[in-house]
Amino acid sequence: MKHQSILFAAVAVLAVGAQVARAEGEEKKKHEGGHKGGDLLLKYDNNKDGALSKDEIAAIPEAERTRLLEKYDTNKDGELSKEEIAAMREAKHEKKEKAHESK
């Protein structure tokens, strides 16, 4: 009986820990804007100027970098300006709203 009580307590502690970790992960995702892998600026904007330079963009995995530049680098300079990033965020926000409305 004593072993069952210890086992039950251990399982309960693990279950509570898993719930807390999941809740923290969801909160972090909300804070980071929900972008896969976190917000681009938080992750790659090393100088915190609100834009992504060529050097900062070079750190983004190639497939993601190519997609971002093709879609959002409107002046084709190989960087993402504050304005281009704002347009990217707006497009993602509109996409989320449309998805939410269709539910």
Phi, psi and omega in degrees: 000320180298320180294322178295320179295318179294317179298315179299317180297319180296317179296319179297317179297316179297319180296315179296317178299320179295319179296318179295316180297319179296316179297318178296321179296318178294320179295319178297319180298317177298317182294326183273006178086002176074007179289137178307123180079008180096166180295136180306316182294318180299323186274322190243345182279081186298323182267002175057040179265000178086004178228168177241114179284173178301318180295318180292319179295328180300337181280346180283138178308142191307313182298316179293317180300313180299314180298314181298314182293318179297323186274323191242345179278080189293331180264003175055041179262002179081010178232164173242111180285171177303319181293318179293322178292321177298319178295322178297314179296320179296317179298318179292322178296316179297321179297317178296319180297317179297319178296320181293320181293329183280354180280000000 
